[in-house]
Amino acid sequence: MKKFTTYTGIILILFLLVNNQEAQAYVNPGSGSYIFQTVIGGLLSIFYLCKKIILKIIHLFVKNKNE
């Protein structure tokens, strides 16, 4: 089964290299700013999630002033 998967992958790569058809595609000028906004939003959400996790861990080890 492993040989079959390997041969299938090699055949697929060779087919993609031989097939040199031009792409008839249009990229909207506003697509770059949309991709930029998506990447920045994703990064900021990851940073926010990390901050929340770190603050919860710190909260476990620090005593409250009210107690």
C-alpha positions in Angstrom: 0.0 0.0 0.0 2.9 2.3 0.8 4.4 1.8 -2.7 1.0 2.6 -4.3 0.8 5.8 -2.4 4.4 6.7 -3.3 3.8 6.0 -7.0 0.6 7.8 -7.1 2.3 10.9 -5.6 5.1 10.8 -8.1 2.7 10.4 -11.0 0.6 13.4 -9.7 3.7 15.6 -9.4 4.9 14.6 -12.9 1.5 15.4 -14.3 1.4 18.8 -12.7 4.9 19.6 -14.1 4.0 18.5 -17.6 0.6 20.3 -17.7 1.7 23.9 -18.4 -1.6 25.5 -19.1 -1.9 29.2 -18.6 -4.2 30.4 -15.8 -6.9 32.7 -17.1 -7.5 34.4 -13.7 -8.3 37.9 -12.5 -7.2 39.2 -9.1 -9.2 42.0 -7.8 -7.1 45.1 -6.8 -8.9 45.1 -3.4 -7.9 41.5 -2.7 -4.5 42.5 -1.3 -6.0 44.7 1.4 -8.5 42.0 2.3 -5.8 39.4 2.7 -3.7 41.9 4.8 -6.7 42.6 7.1 -7.4 38.9 7.5 -3.7 38.1 8.4 -3.5 41.0 10.9 -6.8 40.0 12.5 -5.7 36.4 12.8 -2.4 37.4 14.4 -4.1 39.8 16.8 -6.6 37.2 17.9 -3.8 34.7 18.5 -1.9 37.3 20.6 -5.1 38.0 22.6 -5.7 34.3 23.2 -2.2 33.9 24.5 -2.5 36.9 26.8 -5.8 35.5 28.2 -4.2 32.1 28.8 -1.1 33.6 30.5 -3.3 35.8 32.7 -5.4 32.8 33.8 -2.2 30.9 34.7 -0.9 33.9 36.7 -4.2 34.3 38.4 -4.0 30.7 39.7 -0.7 31.4 41.5 -1.3 34.9 42.8 -3.4 35.4 45.9 -6.3 37.9 45.8 -6.0 41.0 48.0 -9.6 40.5 49.3 -8.9 37.0 50.7 
